[in-house]
Amino acid sequence: MDNKTKIIRWLKEPIFSKKVDPFINFLLAFSGAMLGTFVYPRTEMPFWQFLLWMIPIAILLVFFLKVIGGVWKNNKGPRGAAKND
């Protein structure tokens, strides 16, 4: 049960911060739309098959962003505090 609450809390918190996340969402949506606009006409696969390829890629991209954001938060540390060597 404790593991489940940790995972739920990890999934609900912002990736980087509440100020930065809307920009990341816009960037991901815009780049996904551009990728679909430029790549789909060049492929000879049906649209549903193209979506089946793109959805896992988008999920992996968001997962990697989440991991990078968690590592960045952990390395950032308290502001203004001197680090002990």
Residue, then its C-alpha position, 0 to 999 in steps of 0.5 A: m500500500d505504501n508503494k502504491t501511494k508513492i507511485i500515485r504521488w509521483l505521477k500527480e506532482p509536476i514534472f519540473s514546476k507548476k510554472v514550467d509544466p504548461f510550457i512543456n505541455f504546449l511544446l509536446a503538443f505542438s511538436g507532436a502535431m508538427l510530427g504528425t503533419f510532416v511524417y504521416p503523409r510520407t508514410e504509407m500506413p493507415f492513420w490508425q496504425f500511425l497512431l499505434w506507433m506514435i502513442p507509445i513514443a509519446i508515453l516514453l517521452v513523457f516518462f523520460l521527462k518525468v525521470i529527468g525532472g525528478v533527478w533535476k529536483n533531487n540535484k537542485g537541493p536547497r537554495g542558498a545553502a552552502k554545500n559541504d565537501 
